[in-house]
Amino acid sequence: MNRKEAEKTRTVQFVFSDETRDTYGTVLSADKWDLNKIGVAFYNHNGRSSDPDQTIGTARAWIEGKKLMGEIRFEAEDLNPLADKVFRKVLAGTLRGVSVGFMPLERGKFGEGDEALGGKNETYYFGRCELLEISVTPLPANKNALARSIGTDPIGETMERMSADGDICMIEDQEPDTNADNDQKERDADKDRALALDLMCRTAITMSNC
């Protein structure tokens, strides 16, 4: 897409996410995305703001190989001055990041070797996730997520994943065979549920029981 077309359609394409380990030590795999609900774009995840202009446009997403691709169509200036300002800053390259807002649908797992829990390169691989929104943000975390360029002007060179930093318990493959092990498993499950709720509340993806 060239700049003239972007100006006409007010649409910019991005790499929303890829399978790079981010600064939170986590990975979002392309084949784990549920894209049924994506459709809205915010500025800096301000979806719960009382200011309706924080909703800056519409979004759609698709998978290309190991990347979650997408585009944002920004609202017109007369309808939303903030959306137009963000759009202009994206074109200028002063706002370059995008961030996915998502809800985990299943538990993931830690990697192996150095990527195991407590390892030198501890890495958590999310399970299936539902993509809820995409935001333009000034605080990128994934250095390898690139926006598609407009003509010769590179824009949107980074993105961040909406997340919260916290410990996540591993799932043990071996089934417990004693009452004590069952009790421990229940306590671990309760802890996992609490961590999941904390994650979603702290990332402004509000659930009914938060």
Residue pairs with C-beta under 8 A, 6 or more apart in sequence:
1 11
1 12
1 13
1 148
1 150
2 150
2 151
3 91
3 150
3 151
3 153
6 12
6 91
6 150
7 91
9 73
10 57
10 73
10 74
10 75
10 76
10 87
11 71
11 72
11 73
11 74
12 71
12 72
12 74
12 87
12 90
12 91
12 147
12 148
12 150
12 155
12 156
13 69
13 70
13 71
13 147
13 148
14 69
14 70
14 71
14 72
14 98
14 134
14 145
14 147
14 148
14 156
14 159
15 67
15 68
15 69
15 145
15 146
15 147
15 148
15 159
16 61
16 68
16 69
16 70
16 98
16 100
16 131
16 134
16 145
16 159
17 28
17 30
17 67
17 68
17 100
17 142
17 145
17 159
17 161
18 30
18 66
18 67
18 68
18 142
18 144
18 145
19 27
19 28
19 29
19 30
19 66
19 67
20 27
20 142
20 143
20 144
20 145
21 27
21 121
21 123
22 28
22 141
22 142
22 160
22 161
22 163
23 141
23 142
24 141
24 161
24 163
24 165
25 122
25 123
25 124
26 123
26 124
26 125
26 126
26 161
26 163
27 123
27 124
27 125
27 126
28 68
28 100
28 102
28 126
28 129
28 161
29 66
29 125
29 126
30 63
30 65
30 66
30 67
30 68
31 63
32 126
32 127
32 128
32 129
33 61
33 63
33 68
33 128
33 129
33 131
34 105
34 128
34 129
34 130
34 131
35 61
35 62
35 63
35 131
36 130
37 130
37 131
37 132
38 59
38 60
38 61
38 70
38 131
38 132
38 133
38 134
39 58
39 59
39 60
40 47
40 55
40 57
40 58
40 59
40 133
40 134
41 55
41 56
41 57
41 58
41 59
41 72
41 73
41 74
41 133
41 134
41 135
41 136
42 54
42 55
42 56
42 101
42 133
42 134
42 135
42 136
43 54
43 56
43 82
43 83
43 86
43 135
43 136
43 137
44 54
44 135
44 136
44 137
44 138
45 99
45 101
45 133
45 135
45 137
45 162
45 203
45 204
46 54
46 135
47 54
47 55
47 101
47 133
47 204
48 204
48 206
53 80
53 81
53 82
53 83
54 82
55 75
55 80
56 72
56 74
56 75
56 80
56 82
56 83
56 86
56 87
56 136
57 72
57 73
57 74
57 75
57 83
58 72
58 73
59 70
59 71
59 72
59 73
59 133
59 134
60 70
60 71
61 68
61 69
61 70
61 131
61 134
62 68
62 69
62 70
63 69
68 100
68 131
70 134
72 98
72 134
72 136
74 80
74 83
74 84
74 86
74 87
74 90
75 83
75 84
76 83
76 84
77 83
77 84
86 95
86 136
89 95
90 96
90 136
90 147
90 155
90 156
91 150
91 153
91 155
92 155
93 153
93 154
93 155
93 157
95 136
95 137
95 138
96 140
96 147
96 155
96 156
96 157
96 158
97 136
97 137
97 138
97 139
97 140
97 156
97 158
97 159
97 160
98 134
98 135
98 136
98 137
98 145
98 147
98 156
98 159
98 160
99 134
99 135
99 136
99 137
99 139
99 140
99 141
99 159
99 160
99 161
99 162
100 131
100 133
100 134
100 159
100 161
100 162
101 131
101 132
101 133
101 134
101 135
101 162
101 203
101 204
101 205
102 129
102 130
102 131
102 132
102 162
102 205
103 129
103 130
103 132
103 200
103 205
103 207
104 126
104 127
104 128
104 129
104 196
104 199
104 200
105 127
105 128
105 129
105 130
106 127
106 128
107 127
107 171
107 192
108 124
108 125
108 126
108 127
108 168
109 124
109 125
109 127
109 170
109 171
110 116
110 117
110 119
110 122
110 123
110 124
110 125
110 168
110 170
111 119
111 121
111 122
111 123
111 124
111 125
113 119
114 120
114 121
114 122
115 121
115 122
115 123
116 122
117 170
124 168
132 205
135 162
137 159
137 160
139 160
140 158
140 159
140 160
141 158
141 159
141 160
141 161
142 158
142 159
142 160
142 161
143 158
145 158
145 159
146 154
146 156
146 157
146 158
147 154
147 155
147 156
147 157
148 156
149 155
162 203
162 204
162 205
163 199
163 203
164 198
164 199
164 202
164 203
166 195
166 198
166 199
167 195
168 192
168 195
169 188
169 191
169 192
169 195
172 185
176 182
176 184
176 185
197 207
197 209
197 210
200 206
200 207
200 210
201 207
201 210
